[in-house]
Amino acid sequence: MKDGHIFLKELYAVAEGSKWLRELHPLCEITVIVDNSAVAWSLENGFTRSEIAASILQRSISCLVTEQGELQVMLVISEDNPADCPVVATRI
């Protein structure tokens, strides 16, 4: 997903990453850690108004929900996200 809003890109990354992880480890519990509050909200509530995002969201949820029906999502503040180090470093 080259073009599109960062929300779509991050949701797409969750969908693809969870699909890949589920293929490798079908029974593992997956906790999604994101720094995008819209992505976290959509995953936790299973809803988004965007039609494109809704189809991506359904793929994500089907891979992420545990046998007990639980979905584990953790929201991390961008400044505390190690994946954002290059961005944080430019703010210093």
N, C-alpha and C positions, 0 to 999 in steps of 0.2 A: 504494500500500500504506500506508493510513493507520494501521491497527492492527498490532500485532505487535512482536516483539522487535527490538532494534537490529540483531542479526545478520541477520535476514530483510530488514530495510529496506536495509541496506548491500549485501547480496547482490543484492537486487532492483535497486538503483541501478547496480550493475556490469552486470547483465543488460541493462537498458534502455539504459544508456550505450553499451555495446559493440555492441548491435544498431543503434542510431542511427549510431554512428561507422562501422560496417561498411557500412551502406547508403550513406553519403556517400563513403567511401573503401574500396572493396572489397579493395584489395590492400595496404593499409597494415598495419604491425606495430603492435599495441596493447600497451602496458605498463600494467597495472592497478596503481595505487598506492593502498593502503588502510591504515588505521590500526587495523583490527580483525583481531587475530591469528586468530580463528576463521574469518573470511572468507578470509584469506590461505591458511590451512591447507587449507580446503575446496577452494579454487581449485587449489592446487598438487597436491593429492592426488585431486581429482575425486570426493570422497566427503563425505557428511554423513549423520548418522542421521535427521535430520528429513525426513519425506516431502515437506513443503511446500518446504523448502530444496533438496531433491534435484532437484525439477523446475525450480526457478529456476537451480540450479547447471548443469544440463545445457544450458539455454538460453544461459547465460553462456559455457560452455566451447565450444559450437559456434560462437560468434561470435569467440572470442578466440584459438583455436588457429591457429597459422600453418600454411602449407603444409608446413613441415618438422615439424609436430607439436609445436611448442614453445608454451608458455604462459608469458608474462612477468608475474610478480607481484612487486611490491616492497612490503614492509611498512615503514611509517613510524611512528615513535613519535608518539603524539598531540601531545605538546608541540612537536614539530618540524613538525607539519602545518599549513601556512598556512590551510587550510580551517577549522581549529578555532580561529582567532584570537579570536572572541568568547568561546569557552569558556576559552581560555588567559588572556585579559585579565581575566576575573573571578577568577582564582586569584592574581593579583598584589596 
